Amino acid sequence: MKFGSITTDIIADGLIFNVDAANRASYIPNATTTFNTTNLSQSGSFLNSPTFVNSPPSWDFDGIDACITCGDIEMDGFTGLTVEAWCKSDITDGIGTRRIVSKDQVGVQGAWNLWVYYGLRWQTHDGSWQSATYSSYSEDANWHHIVGTLRDGTNTLYLDGVAVASISGVGALDDADNEEVVIGADSDVANPEHEWNGQIANVKIYNRGLSSTEVLHNYNALKSRFGL
């Protein structure tokens, strides 16, 4: 697949959202907006100044209030979903609550979260939260590919192309109308919480659950960019 000036062999089927700091169709270095390459009318706006890092191309979040707000991407009634990100944490104590990408506001019913909360966690809301949690996860200041899928009624969490946690019996996704998709914090754009401290380079959302083979494919497609 070719987006702008960057060619990557990522899975295209079902891809509805793709922002990439290395992709000139998505982001021009030091700009304050990044575009969804599958729909250029959708953009992500920088809130409280995430900064651009050149190598590897990524956005740096200060852990205080910086995030990227991407609007309310509709997902009403989705029976499948994939959310994935390449990220690196500047925190190595493994303690605390930090959002990688979410459609959920603290204290308000949301739709899904990919985050660190005393481990690594992927959760969707089908009337209640359904969480796949990898409690052995340890933040180590290295780049990681983190993916959550909802596929055939099962939430699965992947770390660097490998499934590390799952939960079955998951229902269709609640849309959480008016909740924004936010990179690096929760969905409360007026007062961001659970802010990421570190770098995020690429976020993708699919309207279906990728298979384990497809998740591994996406990991292998971009891992060399991050020295893996």
C-alpha positions in Angstrom: 0.0 0.0 0.0 1.3 3.5 -0.9 0.2 6.5 1.0 1.9 9.7 -0.1 5.6 9.3 -0.4 5.9 6.3 1.9 5.3 2.7 0.8 4.4 0.1 3.5 3.1 -3.4 3.1 0.5 -3.1 5.8 -2.9 -4.8 5.6 -5.4 -2.6 3.8 -8.7 -4.6 4.1 -10.9 -2.8 6.6 -8.5 0.0 7.4 -10.5 3.1 8.3 -8.0 5.2 10.2 -4.2 5.6 9.7 -2.0 8.4 11.0 1.7 8.0 10.6 4.5 10.4 11.6 6.7 9.0 8.8 4.1 9.3 6.0 4.1 12.7 4.2 0.4 12.2 3.2 -0.4 12.0 6.9 2.1 14.4 8.5 4.6 17.1 7.6 7.3 17.4 10.2 6.6 20.0 12.9 3.0 20.6 11.7 0.3 20.7 14.4 -2.2 18.5 12.4 -1.9 14.9 11.1 -4.3 13.5 8.5 -6.0 10.1 8.3 -4.6 8.7 5.0 -7.8 6.7 4.3 -10.0 9.8 4.6 -8.2 13.1 4.3 -11.2 15.0 5.5 -10.5 13.5 9.0 -7.6 15.0 10.9 -5.9 14.8 14.2 -5.2 18.1 16.0 -2.4 18.6 18.4 -3.5 19.6 21.9 -0.9 21.1 24.2 2.0 20.7 21.8 3.1 17.1 21.2 6.5 17.5 19.5 7.9 15.8 16.4 10.9 13.5 16.8 12.9 12.8 13.6 14.4 9.4 14.3 12.4 7.4 14.1 9.6 9.7 12.9 7.2 9.9 15.8 5.4 12.3 18.2 6.6 12.9 21.7 4.1 13.3 24.6 5.1 15.0 27.8 2.9 13.0 30.2 1.2 16.2 31.4 -1.4 17.3 28.9 -0.2 16.7 25.4 -2.4 14.5 23.1 -3.8 14.3 19.5 -7.6 14.6 19.2 -9.1 12.8 16.2 -12.8 13.5 16.4 -15.7 11.1 16.9 -15.0 8.2 14.5 -18.3 6.3 14.3 -18.2 2.6 15.3 -21.9 2.0 16.2 -22.6 -1.8 16.3 -19.2 -2.9 15.2 -18.8 -6.7 15.8 -15.1 -6.5 14.9 -12.4 -4.0 15.5 -8.6 -3.6 15.5 -6.7 -0.8 17.2 -2.9 -0.8 16.8 0.0 1.5 17.6 3.8 1.7 17.6 4.9 3.4 20.8 7.7 3.8 23.3 7.4 4.8 27.0 9.7 7.1 28.9 8.4 5.5 32.1 10.1 2.4 33.3 8.5 1.8 36.7 5.4 0.1 35.3 3.1 1.9 37.7 0.3 4.2 36.8 -2.3 4.7 34.1 -1.4 5.9 30.6 -3.5 5.8 27.4 -1.9 4.9 24.1 -5.1 5.5 22.1 -8.7 5.5 23.3 -12.3 6.3 22.7 -13.3 6.7 26.3 -13.5 9.6 28.8 -12.8 9.1 32.5 -16.1 8.8 34.3 -18.2 8.5 31.1 -19.1 5.3 29.3 -16.7 4.8 26.5 -16.2 2.3 23.6 -12.6 1.0 23.9 -9.1 1.6 25.3 -5.6 0.5 24.5 -3.6 1.5 27.5 -1.2 0.8 30.3 -2.9 0.2 33.7 -0.8 -2.0 36.0 0.1 -4.0 32.9 -0.9 -3.7 29.3 -4.7 -3.7 28.6 -7.1 -3.8 25.7 -10.8 -3.4 26.5 -14.0 -2.8 24.7 -17.5 -1.9 26.0 -20.5 -4.0 25.1 -22.7 -2.9 28.0 -19.8 -3.6 30.4 -16.1 -3.5 30.0 -14.5 -6.6 28.6 -10.7 -6.5 29.2 -7.8 -8.6 27.9 -4.9 -7.8 30.3 -1.3 -8.8 30.2 -0.2 -8.2 33.8 3.4 -9.2 33.1 4.0 -6.3 30.8 6.9 -4.1 31.9 7.6 -0.7 30.3 11.3 -0.7 29.2 11.8 2.4 27.1 11.9 0.3 23.9 9.7 0.5 20.9 6.7 -1.9 20.8 3.9 -2.8 18.5 0.7 -3.0 20.6 -2.6 -4.3 19.1 -6.0 -5.0 20.4 -8.6 -6.9 18.3 -12.2 -7.8 18.7 -12.8 -10.9 16.5 -15.5 -13.5 16.6 -16.5 -12.5 20.1 -13.0 -12.5 21.5 -10.8 -9.6 22.6 -7.1 -10.4 22.0 -4.1 -8.3 23.0 -0.9 -8.5 21.0 2.6 -7.4 21.9 5.2 -7.3 19.1 3.2 -9.7 16.9 2.4 -12.2 19.7 -0.9 -12.8 21.4 -0.4 -12.2 25.2 -4.0 -12.1 26.6 -7.6 -12.7 25.5 -11.1 -12.8 26.8 -14.1 -14.5 25.0 -17.8 -13.9 25.1 -17.5 -10.3 24.0 -20.5 -8.6 22.4 -20.9 -5.9 19.8 -19.2 -2.6 20.5 -20.9 0.4 22.1 -20.3 3.4 19.9 -20.0 5.9 22.8 -21.5 8.8 20.8 -19.6 12.1 21.0 -16.5 10.5 22.5 -13.4 11.4 20.5 -10.7 9.1 19.4 -7.6 10.5 21.2 -4.0 9.5 20.9 -2.0 9.8 24.1 -4.8 10.5 26.6 -8.4 9.8 27.4 -11.3 11.4 25.4 -11.8 14.5 27.6 -10.2 17.0 25.3 -11.1 19.9 27.7 -9.1 18.3 30.5 -7.0 15.3 29.3 -6.2 12.6 31.8 -4.1 9.4 31.8 -1.6 11.1 29.5 1.1 9.1 27.7 4.7 9.9 28.5 6.9 8.9 25.6 6.6 8.6 21.8 3.9 7.3 19.5 4.6 6.9 15.8 1.7 5.3 14.0 -1.9 4.5 14.9 -4.3 2.3 12.8 -7.9 1.4 13.3 -9.7 -1.4 11.3 -13.5 -2.0 11.1 -12.8 -5.7 11.6 -10.7 -7.9 13.9 -7.4 -8.8 12.2 -6.3 -12.4 12.4 -3.1 -13.3 14.3 -1.4 -13.8 10.9 -2.4 -10.3 9.8 -1.2 -8.7 13.1 2.2 -10.4 12.7 2.3 -9.2 9.1 1.8 -5.6 10.2 4.5 -6.0 12.9 7.0 -7.4 10.4 6.1 -4.7 7.8 7.3 -1.8 10.0 9.6 -3.3 12.6 12.8 -2.3 10.8 11.8 1.4 11.1 12.1 1.0 14.9 15.3 -0.9 14.9 13.7 -4.4 15.5 
